[in-house]
Amino acid sequence: MGKTVIRAKNFSHFFGSVPALKNINLDIFQNEIFGIIGPAGSGKSTFLRALNRLNDLIPNSWPEGILEIGGRDVYAPGTSVVELRRRLGMVFATPVPLPRSIFENIVFGARMAGEKNRGRLTELVADCLKKTALWEEVMDRLETSALKLSGGQQQRLCLARILALRPEFIMLDEPTSGLDPISTMKIEETLRKLQAEYTIILVTNNTKQAARVADRTAFFLNGELIEVDTTERIFSAPSDQRTNDYISGKFG
């Protein structure tokens, strides 16, 4: 086991009076790929959004318990939500490139932060595109619109745009749900390479994807954490029958 970088202690999250998450207790370790599986409505995405406080944007939603990143409760008074979201870069199911060039998509955050040096921006673009295995595909058309890229390329571009912000964590919410098998494979290969530098949290409805990519996997059901273990054990000898039933396709 590595160093714990994210910890949930009796963490719940409510939308009105309805608990979308119920007393979650788990640790996520540095530089692991942590998979979260479970059927629709199980709380997977809610947990992800609780980490960077995107749930704050939903009226009448509120947390209970503790959710720590680097030993600090993300809901503590005085927490900078802007800085929190920079540290926890998030990739959504549907890629949303900016209606700008590929180059400008990558440097958008750096420009907002005040970086004006063209040389440094160019280096940043090359670095982030190489890390997402996109450089060789787009290196000769950086000034063309990002909207002309394929769906799989757009998703990797969105990931590259997040890397340009120098996050500590990468969170992915169904990142390959709309992609073809080849694009899915490229995303998965990219995640395995990025693991050396980042802690990665992958929410997926694709159990086979979790089995291929994740080091450890958590199974959520109806807002509860049913179990968490090494991915090998979750898929070969789960401790809870409900986990086995979900993985074997009896429901979900």
Backbone bond lengths (Angstrom), bond angles and torsions (degrees), N, CA, C in turn:
res aa  C-N    CA-C-N  psi(-1)  N-CA   C-N-CA  omega(-1)  CA-C   N-CA-C  phi
1 M - - - 1.459 - - 1.519 110.23 -
2 G 1.316 116.05 139.80 1.446 120.38 178.80 1.516 112.53 -92.63
3 K 1.291 115.02 -165.69 1.460 122.11 179.32 1.533 109.64 -73.30
4 T 1.331 116.08 132.75 1.460 120.20 177.08 1.524 109.37 -74.09
5 V 1.337 116.25 124.93 1.466 120.48 179.79 1.528 111.95 -115.00
6 I 1.332 116.72 -20.18 1.466 121.60 174.78 1.519 107.63 -133.23
7 R 1.320 115.56 134.16 1.472 119.33 -179.60 1.523 110.09 -140.59
8 A 1.322 115.24 129.36 1.463 121.51 173.12 1.519 108.19 -107.49
9 K 1.330 116.16 129.52 1.462 121.87 179.17 1.523 108.77 -124.41
10 N 1.330 115.72 110.10 1.466 121.37 -179.76 1.533 110.35 46.54
11 F 1.333 115.44 45.44 1.463 120.04 -174.70 1.525 110.92 -89.70
12 S 1.318 114.40 128.46 1.466 121.55 175.78 1.521 108.30 -127.80
13 H 1.322 115.70 156.55 1.467 119.18 174.74 1.515 108.37 -139.62
14 F 1.324 114.66 132.11 1.461 121.38 -175.01 1.522 110.99 -113.48
15 F 1.327 115.51 143.33 1.448 123.13 166.36 1.521 105.36 -114.72
16 G 1.324 114.86 101.29 1.453 118.72 -168.84 1.519 108.46 68.08
17 S 1.319 116.56 -130.66 1.468 119.87 179.58 1.527 112.22 -92.53
18 V 1.333 116.17 0.20 1.467 120.16 -175.25 1.533 110.42 -93.98
19 P 1.341 118.06 121.88 1.471 119.85 177.72 1.525 111.26 -81.27
20 A 1.343 116.22 112.11 1.462 120.07 176.60 1.521 110.89 -79.82
21 L 1.323 116.28 -24.81 1.462 123.33 173.86 1.521 108.02 -130.43
22 K 1.343 116.58 139.52 1.461 120.18 -174.22 1.529 110.78 -128.56
23 N 1.316 116.35 105.79 1.469 122.28 172.66 1.525 112.96 49.87
24 I 1.320 115.64 58.20 1.457 121.20 179.77 1.527 109.66 -79.91
25 N 1.325 116.21 130.40 1.464 122.49 175.16 1.526 107.95 -130.22
26 L 1.330 115.67 113.38 1.464 118.88 177.23 1.523 110.18 -162.12
27 D 1.325 115.24 157.80 1.457 123.28 175.36 1.527 109.00 -117.82
28 I 1.319 115.66 142.68 1.457 121.77 173.12 1.514 107.63 -118.79
29 F 1.328 116.90 132.75 1.454 121.99 -171.90 1.526 112.37 -97.80
30 Q 1.293 115.12 154.75 1.460 121.67 -179.27 1.528 111.39 -61.64
31 N 1.321 116.54 135.13 1.464 124.15 175.17 1.521 114.11 61.63
32 E 1.315 116.73 27.47 1.456 118.59 171.23 1.526 108.93 -105.58
33 I 1.327 114.85 159.02 1.456 120.24 167.42 1.519 106.10 -98.18
34 F 1.315 115.56 112.71 1.458 121.98 -175.37 1.518 108.49 -104.37
35 G 1.327 116.59 113.51 1.454 121.35 -178.61 1.517 111.76 -91.22
36 I 1.319 116.57 143.97 1.461 122.14 174.29 1.512 107.41 -126.68
37 I 1.329 116.31 119.74 1.455 122.18 -179.49 1.524 109.73 -120.17
38 G 1.315 114.65 165.35 1.456 120.72 179.18 1.512 109.49 150.50
39 P 1.333 117.60 159.91 1.465 120.42 -178.93 1.527 111.63 -70.61
40 A 1.317 116.20 170.39 1.460 121.15 177.39 1.522 109.58 -57.62
41 G 1.328 115.82 138.46 1.456 120.22 179.59 1.514 114.98 82.63
42 S 1.325 116.68 10.86 1.462 119.93 -176.86 1.525 112.86 -85.75
43 G 1.340 117.97 -11.80 1.453 120.79 179.51 1.511 114.72 104.68
44 K 1.325 117.37 4.81 1.469 121.06 -177.12 1.528 111.49 -59.88
45 S 1.320 115.75 -55.08 1.465 119.96 -177.84 1.522 111.58 -68.69
46 T 1.318 116.95 -33.43 1.469 120.08 177.68 1.519 110.42 -61.69
47 F 1.327 116.68 -40.50 1.467 119.65 178.11 1.523 110.39 -64.15
48 L 1.324 116.49 -43.65 1.463 120.32 179.75 1.530 110.18 -60.13
49 R 1.316 116.21 -45.42 1.459 121.38 -177.74 1.526 112.15 -72.48
50 A 1.311 116.38 -23.06 1.468 118.76 175.19 1.523 110.57 -68.40
51 L 1.335 116.85 -32.89 1.459 120.75 -177.23 1.524 111.82 -63.30
52 N 1.333 117.17 -42.35 1.471 118.50 179.79 1.530 111.88 -106.33
53 R 1.313 115.66 14.38 1.459 124.22 171.89 1.520 114.04 62.85
54 L 1.321 115.59 31.64 1.457 118.57 172.62 1.521 111.30 -69.82
55 N 1.339 116.57 -23.41 1.462 119.29 176.42 1.523 111.84 -64.72
56 D 1.338 116.79 -19.65 1.468 120.10 177.70 1.524 111.39 -59.07
57 L 1.341 116.34 -24.68 1.454 120.56 -176.61 1.529 112.29 -76.73
58 I 1.327 116.94 -9.67 1.467 121.37 -179.17 1.524 108.84 -95.36
59 P 1.326 118.48 121.73 1.465 120.59 -178.79 1.528 112.61 -57.70
60 N 1.319 114.64 144.51 1.462 121.88 176.21 1.522 113.37 58.86
61 S 1.348 115.82 37.03 1.468 120.65 173.01 1.513 108.21 -114.60
62 W 1.317 116.38 144.89 1.463 119.00 -176.13 1.534 110.71 -159.16
63 P 1.348 116.13 149.90 1.468 121.12 -178.31 1.527 111.97 -99.01
64 E 1.309 114.49 161.89 1.465 122.50 169.10 1.514 107.51 -136.11
65 G 1.319 117.18 150.74 1.456 120.55 -179.47 1.514 110.89 87.41
66 I 1.322 115.32 -160.88 1.465 120.89 -173.73 1.523 110.14 -124.46
67 L 1.318 114.92 137.05 1.466 122.32 174.32 1.523 106.74 -132.02
68 E 1.326 116.16 107.58 1.462 121.52 -172.32 1.521 111.82 -107.73
69 I 1.323 114.95 141.30 1.459 122.15 169.58 1.522 106.83 -126.42
70 G 1.319 115.93 120.58 1.457 119.47 -176.29 1.511 112.76 61.10
71 G 1.330 116.95 31.34 1.459 121.45 177.31 1.516 115.17 83.63
72 R 1.345 117.72 1.69 1.458 121.30 -179.61 1.515 110.57 -116.72
73 D 1.319 116.04 133.99 1.456 121.41 179.80 1.525 109.19 -69.61
74 V 1.332 116.51 123.07 1.471 119.81 -176.58 1.525 111.55 -69.01
75 Y 1.340 117.14 -15.62 1.462 120.44 179.09 1.528 112.46 -100.95
76 A 1.309 116.81 8.86 1.462 120.35 178.15 1.527 110.14 -67.43
77 P 1.344 117.06 147.34 1.473 119.74 176.77 1.528 110.71 -57.33
78 G 1.309 115.40 141.33 1.455 119.87 178.12 1.514 114.40 89.06
79 T 1.332 117.55 -3.54 1.467 120.21 177.82 1.527 110.30 -65.56
80 S 1.323 116.56 130.27 1.462 120.97 176.28 1.522 108.43 -82.27
81 V 1.322 116.43 108.22 1.460 120.42 -178.71 1.525 110.84 -67.16
82 V 1.327 116.73 -34.42 1.465 120.60 177.82 1.525 110.47 -61.79
83 E 1.315 116.79 -46.92 1.463 120.84 179.17 1.524 111.10 -66.99
84 L 1.331 116.14 -38.42 1.466 121.11 178.33 1.527 110.11 -58.80
85 R 1.329 116.82 -45.11 1.466 120.31 -178.05 1.521 112.04 -71.69
86 R 1.330 117.03 -25.59 1.467 119.08 174.00 1.521 109.91 -69.51
87 R 1.340 116.51 -39.86 1.463 120.72 -179.00 1.520 112.14 -69.11
88 L 1.329 116.79 -30.44 1.459 121.67 -177.62 1.528 109.20 -113.70
89 G 1.324 115.79 82.57 1.461 120.06 179.92 1.519 110.54 -66.96
90 M 1.333 116.58 139.41 1.459 119.78 -174.89 1.517 111.99 -126.04
91 V 1.325 115.00 133.30 1.462 123.06 176.43 1.526 107.75 -112.64
92 F 1.321 116.19 126.72 1.455 120.82 -176.63 1.525 111.40 -95.58
93 A 1.318 115.93 172.75 1.461 120.34 -177.20 1.525 111.61 -62.55
94 T 1.324 116.59 -41.59 1.459 121.09 -179.85 1.523 109.49 -102.16
95 P 1.326 117.86 119.69 1.466 119.27 -179.96 1.527 110.92 -64.59
96 V 1.321 115.78 139.07 1.463 120.69 -179.37 1.534 108.59 -128.38
97 P 1.344 116.73 76.79 1.462 118.22 175.76 1.523 110.48 -69.51
98 L 1.312 116.00 149.42 1.455 120.01 175.78 1.527 109.34 -70.70
99 P 1.333 118.05 148.30 1.470 120.31 179.07 1.525 110.72 -75.22
100 R 1.322 114.85 60.04 1.459 123.00 -178.73 1.521 108.27 -138.20
101 S 1.314 116.72 -177.16 1.458 120.13 177.97 1.522 110.43 -69.98
102 I 1.325 115.63 164.37 1.462 120.68 175.86 1.524 109.51 -57.13
103 F 1.318 116.55 -46.05 1.471 121.83 179.91 1.524 110.71 -57.64
104 E 1.326 117.02 -48.77 1.458 120.66 -175.68 1.523 111.99 -69.65
105 N 1.325 117.82 -27.47 1.462 120.31 174.54 1.529 110.57 -60.86
106 I 1.329 115.74 -45.39 1.459 119.94 -176.36 1.524 111.44 -69.58
107 V 1.314 118.05 -41.67 1.465 120.90 -172.70 1.522 112.77 -88.89
108 F 1.317 117.69 1.56 1.465 120.36 -175.10 1.529 111.64 -54.78
109 G 1.333 116.42 -49.98 1.458 119.77 -178.89 1.510 112.72 -65.59
110 A 1.329 116.55 -40.73 1.468 120.65 -179.93 1.527 110.68 -64.26
111 R 1.328 116.54 -39.63 1.468 119.67 177.34 1.529 110.39 -64.55
112 M 1.321 116.76 -41.09 1.461 120.70 179.07 1.526 110.88 -62.12
113 A 1.349 115.14 -31.36 1.467 120.26 179.90 1.526 112.08 -82.68
114 G 1.333 116.86 -2.23 1.455 120.01 174.06 1.520 116.24 105.05
115 E 1.328 117.83 2.78 1.467 119.92 179.27 1.528 109.82 -75.01
116 K 1.323 116.11 125.37 1.466 121.14 -177.53 1.526 112.83 -121.44
117 N 1.336 117.05 -12.43 1.457 120.44 -176.28 1.528 110.47 -70.68
118 R 1.329 115.92 117.00 1.466 120.70 -175.65 1.523 111.68 -62.58
119 G 1.318 116.97 -37.39 1.457 120.34 179.97 1.515 112.07 -62.87
120 R 1.334 116.63 -45.42 1.461 120.01 179.63 1.527 111.18 -67.49
121 L 1.307 116.48 -36.82 1.466 119.61 177.88 1.529 110.73 -66.08
122 T 1.317 116.62 -39.14 1.460 120.57 178.28 1.525 111.06 -64.34
123 E 1.323 116.51 -41.81 1.464 120.73 176.87 1.523 111.01 -62.75
124 L 1.333 115.99 -39.72 1.463 120.75 179.55 1.519 110.88 -62.40
125 V 1.315 116.42 -44.26 1.464 120.81 -179.88 1.524 110.73 -61.58
126 A 1.325 116.87 -47.73 1.464 120.28 -179.24 1.524 111.09 -61.93
127 D 1.328 116.74 -43.11 1.466 121.55 -178.34 1.527 110.75 -62.00
128 C 1.333 116.96 -47.92 1.462 120.33 -176.03 1.529 111.89 -70.40
129 L 1.315 116.96 -36.42 1.463 119.67 178.77 1.526 111.49 -70.96
130 K 1.321 117.21 -33.97 1.467 120.01 176.58 1.529 110.27 -67.85
131 K 1.325 116.77 -39.59 1.468 120.03 -179.07 1.522 111.93 -65.73
132 T 1.323 116.75 -24.98 1.462 120.22 -179.89 1.538 112.30 -103.90
133 A 1.331 115.82 15.85 1.471 122.41 176.55 1.525 112.31 56.52
134 L 1.332 115.84 35.53 1.452 120.83 -178.46 1.529 112.65 -114.02
135 W 1.322 116.28 -14.57 1.468 121.19 -173.08 1.526 112.60 -55.95
136 E 1.314 116.73 -51.52 1.466 119.59 -175.70 1.526 112.26 -66.78
137 E 1.306 117.05 -22.64 1.462 120.58 -179.27 1.524 112.66 -82.26
138 V 1.351 117.09 -24.55 1.471 118.78 -173.27 1.523 113.70 -128.38
139 M 1.320 118.87 2.03 1.457 121.73 -172.29 1.526 113.67 -58.14
140 D 1.325 116.40 -26.39 1.466 119.46 -177.91 1.527 112.79 -97.58
141 R 1.322 116.99 9.08 1.476 119.60 179.30 1.531 111.63 -144.70
142 L 1.317 115.36 42.85 1.458 120.27 -177.97 1.517 113.04 -65.55
143 E 1.330 116.29 -22.67 1.469 119.30 -177.88 1.529 112.51 -93.60
144 T 1.324 117.49 2.47 1.464 119.80 176.27 1.525 109.94 -85.22
145 S 1.320 115.86 162.42 1.463 120.75 -176.42 1.527 111.75 -65.74
146 A 1.325 115.32 136.00 1.468 120.29 176.95 1.518 110.94 -65.89
147 L 1.313 116.97 -20.95 1.458 120.90 -178.83 1.526 112.17 -70.73
148 K 1.332 117.36 -12.76 1.459 121.30 178.89 1.525 112.83 -87.21
149 L 1.321 116.82 -6.18 1.460 120.64 178.81 1.523 110.49 -73.96
150 S 1.320 116.69 157.50 1.464 120.96 174.79 1.524 109.34 -69.16
151 G 1.330 116.33 167.97 1.460 120.37 -179.78 1.522 112.61 -58.46
152 G 1.335 116.30 -43.32 1.452 120.23 179.49 1.515 112.03 -66.51
153 Q 1.331 116.30 -38.61 1.466 120.10 177.43 1.522 110.79 -67.75
154 Q 1.316 117.30 -38.58 1.461 120.71 178.18 1.528 110.83 -63.08
155 Q 1.323 116.38 -38.59 1.457 118.81 179.90 1.527 110.73 -66.34
156 R 1.334 116.66 -41.19 1.463 119.31 177.50 1.527 111.45 -68.78
157 L 1.339 116.86 -31.51 1.462 120.52 175.47 1.528 110.39 -64.74
158 C 1.320 116.79 -42.48 1.472 120.23 178.25 1.524 110.37 -62.85
159 L 1.322 116.81 -36.79 1.453 120.70 176.36 1.530 110.15 -66.54
160 A 1.331 116.77 -42.16 1.466 120.86 177.80 1.525 110.93 -62.58
161 R 1.320 116.84 -38.50 1.466 121.43 179.17 1.527 110.73 -62.44
162 I 1.322 116.20 -36.76 1.461 120.70 177.25 1.527 110.64 -69.01
163 L 1.340 117.06 -41.83 1.458 120.31 -179.92 1.524 111.59 -61.22
164 A 1.321 116.51 -30.02 1.468 121.12 179.93 1.525 111.77 -64.44
165 L 1.332 116.85 -20.01 1.463 121.41 179.13 1.525 112.15 -87.22
166 R 1.338 116.27 -0.06 1.466 122.65 178.79 1.537 112.54 57.37
167 P 1.321 116.82 57.60 1.463 119.54 179.08 1.528 111.28 -76.17
168 E 1.314 115.97 170.03 1.467 121.77 173.06 1.522 110.77 -100.39
169 F 1.329 115.04 -25.98 1.462 121.14 -176.36 1.526 108.73 -129.96
170 I 1.327 115.62 147.35 1.458 121.47 172.88 1.527 107.02 -119.19
171 M 1.324 115.90 123.14 1.455 121.38 179.59 1.526 108.33 -114.63
172 L 1.308 116.20 131.25 1.465 120.84 -176.61 1.516 109.82 -127.37
173 D 1.330 115.16 125.10 1.458 121.42 -178.72 1.532 108.79 -109.16
174 E 1.304 116.86 97.89 1.466 122.86 -177.94 1.532 112.19 52.93
175 P 1.324 118.45 53.32 1.467 119.88 -170.62 1.519 115.10 -68.11
176 T 1.324 117.92 -16.81 1.472 119.38 -177.08 1.521 112.17 -118.73
177 S 1.332 117.36 15.01 1.466 120.10 -173.35 1.522 113.14 -60.86
178 G 1.358 117.65 -29.50 1.445 119.86 -178.57 1.515 113.78 -109.03
179 L 1.329 116.97 15.92 1.462 120.46 -173.51 1.525 112.26 -105.34
180 D 1.324 115.28 156.20 1.459 121.50 176.54 1.526 109.74 -75.59
181 P 1.330 118.54 165.67 1.467 121.28 -176.28 1.528 114.47 -57.89
182 I 1.323 118.53 -37.09 1.469 120.34 -179.12 1.521 110.53 -68.39
183 S 1.339 117.00 -43.62 1.464 120.22 177.73 1.526 110.66 -64.92
184 T 1.325 116.26 -38.26 1.465 120.52 177.58 1.523 110.42 -61.13
185 M 1.315 116.67 -43.80 1.458 121.30 179.42 1.527 110.73 -61.45
186 K 1.318 117.08 -40.60 1.465 120.09 -179.71 1.525 111.19 -65.96
187 I 1.323 116.69 -39.76 1.473 120.16 177.03 1.523 109.73 -62.76
188 E 1.318 117.20 -44.78 1.467 120.96 -178.70 1.526 111.12 -64.50
189 E 1.318 117.06 -41.77 1.471 120.32 177.70 1.528 110.40 -63.15
190 T 1.328 116.35 -38.55 1.456 120.83 178.59 1.529 110.97 -63.26
191 L 1.326 116.51 -42.77 1.468 120.08 -179.52 1.517 111.31 -62.14
192 R 1.324 116.58 -40.66 1.468 119.16 -179.85 1.526 111.30 -63.91
193 K 1.333 116.96 -34.91 1.465 119.91 177.88 1.526 111.50 -73.23
194 L 1.326 116.42 -38.48 1.461 120.82 -178.45 1.525 112.38 -70.06
195 Q 1.320 116.32 -20.58 1.465 120.98 -177.99 1.521 112.75 -56.58
196 A 1.314 117.79 -28.01 1.469 120.52 -179.36 1.526 111.67 -65.23
197 E 1.337 116.87 -24.65 1.459 121.21 -175.82 1.525 113.99 -112.43
198 Y 1.324 117.03 -19.36 1.457 120.05 -172.71 1.530 111.25 -133.30
199 T 1.321 115.16 156.11 1.458 121.42 166.62 1.518 106.65 -91.61
200 I 1.333 116.46 129.70 1.464 121.28 -171.69 1.528 110.23 -119.87
201 I 1.329 115.51 131.63 1.464 121.33 176.14 1.522 107.43 -117.05
202 L 1.318 116.01 120.62 1.466 122.13 -173.62 1.522 110.36 -118.28
203 V 1.329 116.40 110.86 1.458 121.67 171.78 1.518 107.92 -90.48
204 T 1.313 116.68 127.53 1.464 119.37 -177.93 1.521 111.04 -149.21
205 N 1.338 115.69 141.95 1.458 121.43 171.18 1.520 110.82 -87.24
206 N 1.331 115.84 -7.79 1.458 122.16 -178.25 1.530 108.87 -92.16
207 T 1.315 117.02 98.31 1.459 120.19 -177.36 1.521 111.72 -61.87
208 K 1.320 116.47 -33.44 1.466 119.16 179.09 1.523 110.67 -65.32
209 Q 1.336 116.18 -34.56 1.461 119.53 177.31 1.523 110.51 -64.92
210 A 1.321 117.47 -44.92 1.461 120.61 177.25 1.522 110.45 -59.45
211 A 1.339 115.95 -41.74 1.462 119.87 -179.79 1.530 111.17 -64.01
212 R 1.316 117.41 -33.85 1.468 121.33 -178.83 1.525 112.14 -76.58
213 V 1.324 117.62 -37.52 1.453 120.79 -164.44 1.527 114.67 -108.74
214 A 1.321 117.46 -39.79 1.467 120.83 -168.90 1.534 112.77 -76.91
215 D 1.328 115.92 144.37 1.459 121.87 172.29 1.525 110.60 -79.83
216 R 1.330 115.02 -44.95 1.459 121.16 174.00 1.524 107.85 -130.02
217 T 1.325 115.58 154.49 1.457 120.30 -176.45 1.522 110.03 -135.46
218 A 1.329 114.81 138.50 1.465 121.67 174.65 1.521 108.39 -110.81
219 F 1.323 115.82 140.52 1.460 121.86 176.93 1.520 109.16 -109.83
220 F 1.347 115.40 118.55 1.456 122.09 178.63 1.529 108.87 -104.44
221 L 1.334 115.56 144.43 1.460 121.35 177.08 1.522 108.97 -150.92
222 N 1.322 116.16 123.42 1.470 121.69 179.14 1.528 113.00 51.74
223 G 1.342 115.53 40.16 1.452 119.87 176.82 1.515 115.05 83.06
224 E 1.320 117.38 -0.62 1.461 121.40 -179.15 1.530 110.79 -109.45
225 L 1.315 116.03 147.41 1.455 121.03 170.90 1.525 107.22 -85.74
226 I 1.309 116.06 109.95 1.468 120.09 -177.19 1.526 110.57 -77.18
227 E 1.330 115.91 -46.05 1.465 119.68 174.64 1.517 110.36 -165.93
228 V 1.318 114.38 158.66 1.462 121.37 176.04 1.524 107.07 -140.56
229 D 1.329 115.67 136.34 1.468 119.69 -177.32 1.526 107.63 -164.07
230 T 1.324 115.36 -178.62 1.458 118.09 173.44 1.527 107.88 -59.12
231 T 1.303 116.27 147.28 1.462 119.74 -178.52 1.523 111.15 -59.57
232 E 1.318 116.31 -39.26 1.464 119.92 179.09 1.522 111.08 -58.19
233 R 1.323 116.20 -43.44 1.469 119.54 -178.06 1.533 111.54 -72.64
234 I 1.338 116.16 -39.40 1.463 119.44 179.01 1.523 110.52 -58.38
235 F 1.345 116.37 -39.02 1.456 119.40 -175.28 1.534 113.93 -91.94
236 S 1.300 117.23 -11.09 1.467 118.82 -179.84 1.523 112.76 -112.16
237 A 1.330 116.71 -34.96 1.465 119.55 -177.36 1.520 110.72 -149.21
238 P 1.345 117.55 64.81 1.465 119.48 179.75 1.524 110.96 -63.38
239 S 1.317 115.78 151.10 1.466 119.80 -176.84 1.524 112.32 -86.21
240 D 1.329 117.22 -15.02 1.463 120.77 -177.66 1.522 109.59 -118.13
241 Q 1.324 116.84 134.34 1.460 121.12 -177.19 1.520 111.86 -61.99
242 R 1.340 116.69 -30.68 1.464 119.52 179.73 1.533 111.47 -65.39
243 T 1.315 115.92 -35.67 1.460 119.82 176.55 1.522 109.76 -63.76
244 N 1.311 115.75 -46.21 1.465 120.51 179.95 1.525 110.90 -61.81
245 D 1.326 116.27 -40.48 1.462 120.01 -179.47 1.533 110.80 -65.00
246 Y 1.340 116.59 -39.74 1.466 119.61 -179.96 1.530 110.80 -67.63
247 I 1.319 116.78 -46.98 1.453 121.31 -177.88 1.531 111.42 -63.64
248 S 1.319 115.81 -35.15 1.467 119.72 -178.71 1.528 112.55 -83.52
249 G 1.353 116.75 -0.49 1.446 120.27 173.70 1.522 115.72 86.61
250 K 1.342 116.95 16.79 1.458 118.59 -179.70 1.524 112.50 -74.66
251 F 1.343 115.77 -20.29 1.455 120.15 171.99 1.509 108.10 -155.54
252 G 1.360 116.20 171.06 1.442 120.42 177.96 1.494 114.04 114.65
